Amino acid sequence: MVDAAPQATRGTKAVAIIVYTVLRLGLFVAAWLLIVLLTPVKGIWAAAAGILISGAISLVLLDRQRSAVGAAVSGFVGRMNARIEASAAAEDSAEGEQDPEGKSVDQQ
């Protein structure tokens, strides 16, 4: 049986991350620009306000893109955890080859 939704490739995962990042930066620039042009707030305060406002807007507008990035990152972390567990299991099985005196099988 063939899956209806094929696995996302490395390229589509990278595209999802890039699209989300560009959209977040665009929201920040738009919010910052509106603050600088329409209010007396300037400098670091305008940047801080732009970060807060763009973050709040992105929670609503960029939900689908954030989900795609989350799936890409969780897949990466899952594969990394699987590698760590496999390595630990291999190390545990290698340590199990010692005799009761503490000498490895190769030293006898």
C-alpha positions as CSV (number, residue, x, y, z in Angstrom):
1,M,0.0,0.0,0.0
2,V,1.4,3.4,-0.9
3,D,1.2,6.3,1.5
4,A,-1.0,9.2,0.5
5,A,1.4,11.7,1.8
6,P,5.0,11.1,0.6
7,Q,7.9,11.8,3.0
8,A,9.2,15.3,2.8
9,T,12.7,15.5,1.2
10,R,15.6,17.4,2.6
11,G,15.0,20.1,0.0
12,T,11.4,20.7,0.9
13,K,12.4,20.8,4.6
14,A,15.1,23.4,3.9
15,V,12.6,25.4,1.8
16,A,10.1,25.3,4.7
17,I,12.7,26.7,7.1
18,I,13.8,29.4,4.6
19,V,10.3,30.5,3.8
20,Y,9.4,30.8,7.5
21,T,12.5,32.8,8.2
22,V,12.0,35.2,5.4
23,L,8.3,35.7,6.3
24,R,9.3,36.3,10.0
25,L,11.9,38.8,8.9
26,G,9.4,40.5,6.6
27,L,6.9,40.8,9.4
28,F,9.5,42.3,11.6
29,V,10.7,44.9,9.0
30,A,7.1,45.9,8.3
31,A,6.2,46.3,12.0
32,W,9.5,48.2,12.7
33,L,9.0,50.5,9.7
34,L,5.4,51.3,10.7
35,I,6.5,52.1,14.2
36,V,9.4,54.3,13.0
37,L,7.2,56.2,10.5
38,L,4.0,56.5,12.5
39,T,5.2,57.0,16.1
40,P,7.8,59.0,17.9
41,V,9.5,55.8,19.0
42,K,13.0,55.4,17.5
43,G,16.1,53.3,17.9
44,I,16.3,50.2,20.0
45,W,12.8,50.8,21.4
46,A,11.4,50.7,17.9
47,A,13.2,47.4,17.2
48,A,12.0,45.9,20.5
49,A,8.4,46.9,19.7
50,G,8.8,45.5,16.2
51,I,10.0,42.2,17.6
52,L,7.1,41.9,20.0
53,I,4.4,43.0,17.4
54,S,5.8,40.8,14.6
55,G,6.0,37.9,17.0
56,A,2.3,38.3,18.0
57,I,1.2,38.6,14.4
58,S,3.3,35.6,13.3
59,L,1.5,33.4,15.9
60,V,-1.7,33.9,13.9
61,L,-0.5,34.4,10.3
62,L,2.4,31.9,10.1
63,D,0.8,28.9,11.8
64,R,1.1,26.6,8.8
65,Q,4.7,27.5,8.1
66,R,5.7,27.1,11.7
67,S,4.1,23.6,11.7
68,A,6.1,22.7,8.6
69,V,9.3,23.9,10.3
70,G,8.4,22.0,13.5
71,A,8.0,18.8,11.5
72,A,11.3,19.3,9.8
73,V,13.1,19.9,13.1
74,S,11.4,17.1,14.9
75,G,12.4,14.7,12.1
76,F,16.0,15.8,12.5
77,V,16.0,15.5,16.3
78,G,14.3,12.1,16.0
79,R,17.0,10.7,13.7
80,M,19.7,12.1,16.0
81,N,18.1,10.4,19.0
82,A,17.9,7.2,17.1
83,R,21.6,7.4,16.3
84,I,22.5,8.1,19.9
85,E,20.4,5.2,21.1
86,A,22.0,2.8,18.5
87,S,25.4,3.9,19.5
88,A,24.7,3.4,23.2
89,A,23.2,0.0,22.5
90,A,26.3,-1.0,20.5
91,E,28.6,0.3,23.3
92,D,26.5,-1.7,25.9
93,S,26.8,-4.9,23.9
94,A,30.5,-4.4,23.5
95,E,30.9,-4.0,27.3
96,G,28.9,-7.1,27.9
97,E,31.7,-9.2,26.3
98,Q,33.8,-9.0,29.5
99,D,34.3,-12.0,31.8
100,P,33.4,-11.8,35.5
101,E,37.0,-10.9,36.4
102,G,36.7,-7.7,34.5
103,K,39.1,-8.7,31.7
104,S,37.8,-8.3,28.2
105,V,37.6,-11.4,26.0
106,D,40.5,-10.2,23.9
107,Q,42.9,-10.0,27.0
108,Q,42.5,-13.7,27.9
